[in-house]
Amino acid sequence: MIMTRVRHGVRLGLVGMVLLAAIPLAVHALTAVSEGYNSDSKLPLASIVSLKKGSTKDVELTTSENVDNMLGVVIAPENSLLTLTNGSPTETQVATNGEVQVLVSDINGTVKRGDHITASPISGVGMRTTTNARVLGIAQGDTVDTETTNQTYKEKDGTERKVNITTVSVQVNISYYFKEPDKTLVPSALQNVANSLAGKEVSTMPIIISVAIFMVMIIVVASIIYSMIRSSIISVGRNPMSQSAVYRGVVQISALVLAILGVGVVAIYLVLTRL
């Protein structure tokens, strides 16, 4: 049976331990409603949680792996104006909207006001996003002057990296964030093609070099084809018996054109992927 508790004010609370590290912070919420979910253990306040796969009532700490199931932020029951509880001893109150304190790291740089917050490799801790991603919401303040703690995590290649963890006020509104492309000399359509070919974000200079190689390649090929057609017409007009020789010449020049195109494509690929 679900019980409902109504709070007529918002009180400040303190949370001490975050992922085995202590961060003295003031946890407050301006959320209207929070709801109780089940968890395997007590989850730290201000941590980001996701629904477990295949469940609608069980939550776990959010990481980059389960960000698509991101649900909200763990808060204290007294920090919500309206609390829906299921009475479970392992209940975790989760705010899915409103302005709440959220644990964040500086993995993608220091979080500042206006940054979109997404999940990080550290369980339950967010970070500013620098690319298209599912986000928790928008930071309402800076973390420059807030108290931090150090945390070490392993990247995918196994190297260890130290980061700072602190809290920032976030307006929770889970959605997808699409990063606006940087304004450069390169049209966005051409940038997207280059990124697709290289399998990564390509800077402006390699794209310009690649376009120059492509233009030179097209001019050379067009000149060869024009010369081939012109000479073939002239040869056949002067001597109709030279058709076989003309055909051999066409085949040889066609092979040359294909070779030039192949070299050009390889050169463009190397420029996009290596520079």
C-alpha positions in Angstrom: 0.0 0.0 0.0 1.4 3.4 -1.0 1.4 6.1 1.7 1.6 9.8 0.9 3.2 12.4 3.1 2.9 16.2 2.4 5.6 18.6 3.5 4.8 22.4 3.9 8.3 23.5 3.6 11.8 22.6 2.3 14.5 21.9 4.9 18.2 21.6 4.4 19.9 18.3 5.0 23.5 17.1 5.2 25.0 14.1 3.5 28.4 12.9 4.3 29.5 9.8 2.3 29.6 9.5 -1.4 31.1 6.4 -2.9 33.3 5.8 0.1 34.4 9.5 0.0 33.2 12.3 2.3 31.7 15.5 0.9 30.2 17.9 3.3 27.3 19.5 1.4 23.9 21.1 1.8 21.3 18.9 0.1 18.1 20.8 -0.7 15.4 20.3 -3.2 12.7 22.4 -4.8 11.0 19.4 -6.2 7.2 19.1 -5.8 7.0 15.3 -5.8 9.3 12.4 -5.1 8.5 8.7 -5.3 9.9 5.7 -3.4 11.8 3.0 -5.4 13.5 -0.2 -4.3 17.3 -0.5 -4.2 19.6 -3.3 -3.1 21.4 -1.0 -0.7 21.2 2.5 0.7 22.1 4.9 -2.1 23.9 8.2 -1.4 21.9 11.4 -1.4 22.3 13.6 -4.5 23.4 10.6 -6.6 21.8 9.9 -10.1 19.9 6.7 -10.4 18.4 4.6 -13.3 15.7 2.0 -13.4 17.1 -1.5 -13.5 16.6 -3.3 -16.8 13.2 -4.9 -17.0 11.9 -3.2 -13.8 9.7 -0.2 -13.1 10.3 0.0 -9.3 13.9 -1.0 -8.8 16.7 1.5 -9.2 20.5 1.5 -9.3 23.3 4.1 -9.6 23.6 5.5 -13.1 26.7 5.1 -15.2 27.5 5.6 -18.8 26.3 2.0 -19.4 22.7 2.5 -18.2 22.2 6.2 -18.9 19.3 5.4 -21.3 17.3 4.3 -18.2 18.1 7.4 -16.2 15.3 8.2 -13.8 16.3 11.0 -11.4 18.2 12.0 -8.2 18.2 10.5 -4.7 16.9 13.0 -2.1 15.8 12.9 1.5 12.1 12.4 2.1 11.8 15.6 4.0 13.1 17.6 1.0 10.1 17.0 -1.1 6.7 18.8 -0.8 4.9 15.6 -1.7 6.4 12.2 -0.9 5.0 8.9 -2.3 6.3 6.0 -0.2 5.9 2.2 -0.5 7.0 1.5 3.0 9.9 -0.7 2.0 12.9 -0.8 4.4 15.3 -0.3 1.4 13.2 2.5 -0.1 15.0 5.2 -2.0 13.2 8.5 -2.6 13.8 9.8 -6.2 13.1 13.2 -7.5 12.3 13.2 -11.2 11.8 17.0 -11.6 12.5 20.2 -9.8 15.8 21.8 -8.7 18.0 19.5 -6.6 21.6 19.1 -5.6 23.4 16.5 -7.8 26.8 14.9 -7.5 29.0 15.9 -10.4 32.7 15.3 -11.5 35.1 17.3 -13.6 35.8 14.4 -16.0 34.7 16.6 -18.9 35.8 19.8 -17.3 34.5 22.0 -14.5 30.7 22.2 -14.4 29.4 25.7 -14.9 25.9 27.3 -14.9 24.0 26.3 -18.0 25.9 23.1 -18.6 23.9 20.0 -19.5 24.5 17.2 -17.0 24.8 13.5 -18.1 26.0 10.3 -16.5 29.7 9.7 -16.0 31.8 6.5 -15.7 31.6 6.9 -11.9 28.4 5.3 -10.5 25.8 7.9 -9.5 27.9 10.9 -10.4 27.2 13.2 -13.3 29.4 15.3 -15.6 28.9 18.1 -18.1 28.2 16.7 -21.6 30.3 17.7 -24.6 28.4 15.7 -27.2 24.9 14.3 -28.0 23.7 12.5 -24.9 20.7 11.7 -22.6 20.9 14.3 -19.9 19.6 14.7 -16.4 19.0 18.5 -16.7 20.8 21.9 -16.6 23.2 23.1 -14.0 21.9 26.1 -12.1 25.3 27.2 -10.7 29.1 26.8 -10.8 31.2 24.3 -9.0 34.3 26.5 -8.9 34.0 27.6 -5.3 32.3 24.4 -3.9 34.0 21.9 -1.6 35.3 18.8 -3.4 36.7 15.4 -2.8 39.0 13.3 -4.9 38.0 10.0 -6.6 40.0 7.7 -8.8 38.4 5.7 -11.6 39.7 3.5 -14.5 39.2 4.5 -18.1 38.3 1.9 -20.8 42.0 1.4 -21.6 42.8 0.6 -18.0 44.6 3.9 -17.1 43.7 5.4 -13.7 42.5 9.0 -13.5 41.9 11.3 -10.6 38.9 13.6 -10.7 37.1 15.9 -8.3 33.6 15.3 -7.1 31.3 17.9 -5.7 27.6 18.9 -5.9 25.8 21.5 -8.0 22.2 22.5 -8.2 20.5 21.0 -11.3 17.1 21.7 -12.8 16.0 18.1 -13.4 14.4 17.5 -16.8 15.5 14.2 -18.4 15.8 14.5 -22.1 18.1 14.1 -25.1 20.6 16.9 -25.7 21.9 17.5 -29.2 25.1 19.6 -29.4 25.0 22.4 -31.9 27.8 22.1 -34.4 30.7 24.6 -34.0 30.6 27.4 -36.4 33.5 26.8 -38.9 34.3 27.4 -42.5 33.1 23.8 -43.2 29.3 23.4 -43.9 27.6 21.1 -41.4 26.7 18.5 -44.2 30.3 18.2 -45.2 31.4 18.0 -41.6 29.0 15.1 -41.0 30.3 13.3 -44.1 33.9 13.7 -43.0 33.0 12.5 -39.4 31.2 9.4 -40.9 34.2 8.5 -43.1 36.7 9.0 -40.3 34.6 7.5 -37.5 35.5 10.5 -35.3 35.2 14.2 -35.0 37.3 15.8 -37.8 38.9 19.2 -37.4 38.6 21.9 -40.1 42.1 21.7 -41.7 41.9 17.9 -42.7 38.5 18.6 -44.3 39.9 21.5 -46.3 42.9 19.4 -47.4 40.6 16.5 -48.4 38.4 18.8 -50.4 41.4 20.2 -52.2 42.6 16.6 -53.0 39.1 15.7 -54.2 38.9 18.8 -56.5 42.3 18.1 -58.0 41.4 14.5 -58.5 38.1 15.4 -60.3 39.9 18.0 -62.5 42.6 15.5 -63.5 40.1 12.7 -64.2 37.8 15.0 -66.2 40.8 16.2 -68.3 41.8 12.6 -69.1 38.3 11.6 -70.0 37.8 14.6 -72.2 41.2 14.0 -74.0 40.3 10.4 -74.4 36.9 11.1 -76.0 38.3 13.8 -78.2 41.2 11.8 -79.5 39.0 8.7 -80.1 36.6 10.7 -82.2 39.4 12.3 -84.2 41.1 8.9 -84.7 38.0 7.1 -85.9 37.1 10.0 -88.2 40.4 9.9 -89.9 40.8 6.2 -90.0 37.7 4.0 -89.5 40.0 0.9 -89.4 41.6 2.2 -86.2 38.6 1.2 -84.0 40.4 -1.7 -82.3 43.3 0.5 -81.4 41.0 3.1 -80.1 39.2 0.5 -77.9 42.5 -0.6 -76.4 43.4 3.0 -75.7 40.0 3.5 -74.0 40.6 0.5 -71.8 44.1 1.6 -70.8 42.9 5.2 -70.0 39.9 3.8 -68.0 42.3 1.8 -65.9 44.4 4.9 -65.3 41.3 6.8 -64.3 40.3 4.1 -61.8 43.8 4.1 -60.4 43.8 7.9 -59.9 40.4 7.7 -58.2 41.6 4.9 -55.9 44.7 6.8 -54.9 42.7 9.9 -54.3 40.1 8.1 -52.1 42.9 6.5 -50.1 44.7 9.9 -49.7 41.4 11.5 -48.5 40.8 8.7 -46.0 44.4 9.0 -44.6 44.1 12.7 -44.2 40.8 12.5 -42.4 41.9 9.7 -40.0 45.5 10.6 -39.4 45.6 14.4 -39.2 
